[in-house]
Amino acid sequence: MNIPSLHKEFLNCSGVSIDTRKIFENCIFFALKGENFNGNLFAQEALDKGAFKVIVDEEAFHKTTGETILVENVLVTLQQLARFHREFLGLPIISLTGSNGKTTSKELINAVLSQKFKTVATQGNLNNHIGVPLTLLAMKKETQLGIVEMGANHLGEIKMLSEIAEPDYGYITNFGKAHLEGFGSLEGVVQGKTELYQFLKKHGRKIFVNANDPKQLANSEGIERITFGTPQSDFDIKLIDSTHHLLIEFEGTEIQSNLVGAYNFANLAAAIAIGAYFKVSKEKIKAGIEGYIPSNNRSQLISKGTNTILMDAYNANPTSMLAALQNFKQAKGENKIMFLGDMFELGKEAEIEHQNIVDYLVENQFGKVFLVGSNFFKTVNNSAHINKFETFEDLKKELESNSPKHATILIKASRGMALERILDLF
């Protein structure tokens, strides 16, 4: 079956699924394969649970009675269908990528634009070669704007995702030391992320650029830009206060966010600028920003017992870790404690990048530090305020007998460390 014919089938179904645990009536099930699974094996289960059609790529699971559709490659078919559907709808799409702040920026942009438009945005962080097609296929005829987050850990990935989503607008949050194992270096990160710029430039489309970021300005030259963040830019947005939740001013209107950390200013400013560009009123922009509550361990301010906790343990890389520490250094609180976990996907740079963080903490002593994980455990320091634990269990034993009280606490680590578990120990 060709893609136009499959698309007609898609328009008559209730959506798509790639997981038989999440089958819903009249959906199309795509039997994807991975290193440790084969979706073809679950074709019959999907049909038994109410799937309308099942897309398979192994003839042994194909039924000649019409319930299944045999293709050469299920993943490629999913991606091709998503691109066809995107072209079929023809709605404006904003794509964003970057090393830090992608998901927070996407959530904020959606919070603002949804005040005026019917939007569909990437759910959670489903931003890869599977997540982007699923986001596009969630868009309907009534959708007015699409917001597509793009993640990557190697060169060529953003190029491929851009060719699927075909965005009309783009935004890169920043370039940082993330996924160095795949990109090889910071220069590789820049090259990989700017594949979005190259797509937009080639097709004569527009980008949103943080005017406070010289790297973005330099790498986006020659593309039609909408700038924000300075008095000289298209949208002048000011940071008024960052001692607690960030307070922003835009065109004489103060906007009180629920985000902490000065590093979130760019995320907020991008959402405000994009809303203003799409003619969302200041009142609705304010409502969108002020109504957004961070979740999933991203820049959350939590009170527990006598402690105030800045929970930022969703993910970490050297750039975001340093930014979090620099912000925490400025935060109020006499009894400051930092729980920092290993940063993953750094490849051969892991040893030096973890040591760089420790060196910063040795030179800047503004609280007690607990380092957790095998990478941090290998670092060298001679400071009494820095404590190292190879495993979470080792840290747990320490906290069971010496739990912090009346403290201002930062928790920051890569997702695999699951450092939010510390909350159960207070």
N, C-alpha and C positions, 0 to 999 in steps of 0.2 A: 504494500500500500504506500502511495506517495504521500508527502507531507500535506498538500492541500486537501486530499481526501481524509487523512487522519484528523486534520483540523476541523472538518465538518463533523466528524464523530465527537471530537472534543467539545464543540459548541453545544452538542446535545447531551453532554454528561454534566455531572455536578461538581467536577473538579478532578484533580489528580492526586495519587498517593504513591509513595515509594516504600511504605511500611505496612505489612499486613496487620500490625497491631492498631493501625489507624485507618483502616478501611471504612469508608462510608458509602451508603447506598448510591448506586448509579455513578460511581467514580471510575476513572481509568487507572489501573495499577501498572506502573512501570517496573518491570522485574530487573532492577539494577544488579550489577555484580560488583564485588569488592575483593580485597585480598582474602577475607575470611568468611565471605557469604556469597550465595548465588540466588538471586531473587527468582530465577526460573523455577526453583524447587517449590516456591510458594504460590505458583500460578493458580492451582486448583483451590487452595485455601482462600485466595483473594476472591475468586468467583463464588465460593460457598458463602462468603461474608457479604456478598451483595455488589461486587464490582461489576460495572457495565461491560468493560473490556479489559483484557490483560495484554500488555506488550511484552513479548518474549523474543529472545534471540537464539534459542536452542530448539531445533526442530522436534526433539523428543517431547517437548511440553506444549507444542502447537496443536490446537484442536481444529479440525477441518469443519466443524459445525458452526464456526463463526465467533465463538466467545473470545478467542485470542487472535492477535495480529503478530505475525512473524516478521521480524526486521533483522537487518544485519548486525546492528549494535544498539542496544536499548538506550544507553547514555547519549549517544550521538543523536538518536531520534528525539529524545527528550529536549535536547538543546536546539535542534532544528525546528521542532514544533514551537518552542518558546519564542524563537526569533520570528517565525512566521506569524505567530499570534501578536507579537509586538508590532509588526508591520501592519497587520490587519487592523489593530486598534488605532494606530497612528497618534496616540496621545503623547504629550510632552513627558520626557523622562529625565530625571536628575540622577546622575550616578556619582558616588563618592567613594574615595579610597584614602589611604594614608597609613602611617605607622601607628599612630595613637589617636584615640577619640572618634574613630569611625562610627561605632554603634551609638555612642552618646550624641554625636552630631546628627546622625540619621533620625534618632528618636526626637530630638529637639526640632529638626526641620519638619518632621511629620506632625509634631504637636502644633506648630505654627500654621502650616499649610492646610491642615485638616479643619482649621477654624473657618475656612472659606470654601475649600474644595473637597470633593470626594477623592480621597487618596488611597493608594495601596503602597505600603512600604515593606522592606525586608523584615521578616519576622526574626527576632532574636539576632543571632549572628550567622544566619544561613546565607553566607556571602560568597560561596565558592562555586565551582563548575556545576554543582547540582543545585545549590541554594538559589543562585541567580535565575536559572530557568523556572524553578518553582515559584519565585516571586513574580516573574512575568506572567506565568500562567494563572496566577491568582487575580490578575487584573481583568475587569469586566468592561462591557460597553459603556457602563455608567461611570467608570473610573475617569477622573479628570486629570490627575497627575500621578506619576509613578516615582517612587524614591527607591533607588537600588544601591545597596551597599555592596562593594566589591573588595574581597580580601585576596591576598596573594602571598605565597612564600617562595616563589621563584620567578625568574624572568619569563615573559611571554604570557603569563596568566591573565594579567589585566587587559592585554591586547585581545586575548580570546574572549574574555567576558564582555569587553566593549563591543566586539563584533556580534555578540549575541543580543545584548541589551540595546545597542545603537542609541546611546543617550544623546539628548539635545543639549544638556547642560552637564558640567562636571565640577567637582570640588575635591581638592586634595587637602586633607587636614594638616599634614606635616610630613617631613621625612625624618625618620629616627632609626635607631639601631635595633630594628625588629627583624626576626627571621633571617639573621645573618648566616645561619647554616645553609639556607637555600639561596639567598642572594649573594653571598660571598663577602660582601663589604657594604659600607654605607653608600658608596658610589653605585653598587648594584641595586640597592634599595631605591635610590633616586631614579635610576634607569627603569626599573620595574614599575614604579608608581606612575612615572610620567608617560607610560604607554597610554594612559587615559588622555593626557594632553595631546599626544600625537594623533589619536583617533579624532578628537574634537577639532583639531587644527585641519586635518585632512578633509574633513567633511563640512568645514565652515561653521562650526557650532561654538557655543559660548562657555566660558568658565567663570566661576566665582573664585576670587583670590583674596586671601588675607593680606592686606597691605602692610601689616607689621612683620611679615615673613619674607625677608629678602630672597631666600631660596626659591620660594614660590613665584615671586615676581620675576626672578631671573629665568626660571625654567618655563614660564608661560608667555614669554615675549613672542609677538607675532600672532597671538590668538586673541580674539575679541574677548575682553575681560570686563567683569563687573567686580569692582573692588570694594572693600569694606574695612573699617577699623581705625581709620585716621581722618583728621579734618580734611585732608586733600583727596580722600577717596570718594567713591560714589555714595557710600553710606557711612556717615560718621557715627561711630558707636563708641561710647566711653565706659571704662570700668570705674565705678565710683568707690566701691568698697569691696575688699576681699578678705576681711578679717574673720568673717563668719560665712554665711551664704552670700554668694556674689550679687552685688547690686550694680545694675547697668543703667545707663542713660542713652536714650535714642530720641532725637528730635524733641528734646524737652520733656520727655516722658521717662520717669523712673520705672524700672522693671526689676522686681525682686525675685531672683531665681531660688531654687531649692538645691543648687549645686555648690559645693565647696571646692576650694583650690583655684588659684589664679590661672592655672593651666587650662581651666574650663572656659575662660573668657572667649577664646577663639571659637569654641564650639557654640557658645551662646550667640556670639556676634554673627557667625555664619547663618544661623537659623533666623536671626532678626533680619539680616540683609536679604536673604533669599525670600523671606516673607514679604518684605517691602518691595522687592523687585516684582513679585507676582501680585502686587496691589492689595495685599492683606492690610487692613486698617491697623493703625497703631494700637487701638484698643484690643483688637483680636490678637495681634502679635503679643501684647502684654498678657492676655489671658492664656495663650498657648504656652508661653514660657513659664508663667507663674503656676500653671496647672501641671507642669511636668515634674514628677517625683522620681528620682533615680532609684533603680532597683538592681537586682542581680550583682550585688557587691561592687557596684560602680559608683565611686564618689558619694557614698551614703554616710550621713552623719547619724550615729546611733548612740543613744544613752542607755547604759546598762549598769544598774547598781549606782555606784558613786563615780563611774568612769564615763568619759565622753570619747567615742571611738569614731575615727575616720576610716571607714571600711572601703578599701580600694583594691580588693584582692581578686578582681575578676581576671586580670592579666597584668603582665609586667615585662618590660624590656629595659635596657640601660637608659634610654632616653626618658621613658615615663617614670622610671624609678627615681632618677635624679631630680626630675621636675617635682615629683611628690615630696621628696626630702627637702628641697629648697622651699617649697610652699609650707611644709610642716615646721621648718625652722622659724618662719615668720608668724606662725600661729600662736595664739594666746594659750597660756597654761604653764604653770611652774613645774609640774611633775609630768614631763613628757616621756613617753615610751614608744619605741618603734619595734614592731615585729615584721621582719623582712624575710621573705622566702626566695628560693632560687628562681632565676630567670632562665627559661628554656629556649631551645632552638637557636643557640648562639654558636654552635659548631666549635671551630678552633679558637674563636674569640671568647669562649666562656670563661676561661681562667682569668684573663686580663680584665674583662668587663666586671666580673664580681670583685676583683681586687680594687678596681677603680672606685666602686661604690664604698668599699671598706676604707680606702684612703680618704675619701671625702668625709666619712664619718669620724675618722681620726682627726682630721684637720678642723672639722666643724662639730664641736661637742655641744649639743643642745638637748640631750636626753639620754636615757638608758636604751641600749640596743640589744635585741635578741635576733640573731641570724639563724635561719633554719634551712637545712638541705645540704647535700653533699658538696655542691659547688662553693657555697659560702663557708662550709666547714674547712675547706682546703686553704682559705685565705689566711694571710698573715697580718697580725696586728698586736700591739702591745699596750692597748688601752683598756683600763679597768671597766669602762662603761660599755664595752662591747662583749657580749656573750654569744658563744657559738654552740649550735646543736646539730648533730648530723641528721637526726630524724625528728619527725613530729612527736613521736613517742617520748624521745628524750626531753623535748621542750615541755611536753605534757606533765612529766614527772616534776619538773622544776616549778611549774605554775600551780600544781596541786598543793605544794607546800608553801608557795610564795606568790599568791595571787595579787595582782595590782589593785590598788584602791586610790580613789581621788586622783585619777590620772587622765591625761589627754593622750590618746593612743592612736597610732597609725598602723594599719595592717596592709601590707603590699606584697604581692608575689604573683608568679605565673599561675595560670588556672590549675595546672596539674598538682600544685602544692596544696590546694584546697585549704588555704590558711584561715578561712572563715571559721573553721572548727575551733579556733581559739576562743570564740565567743562562748562556747559551752563550758569553758574552764574558768570563767570569771564569776 
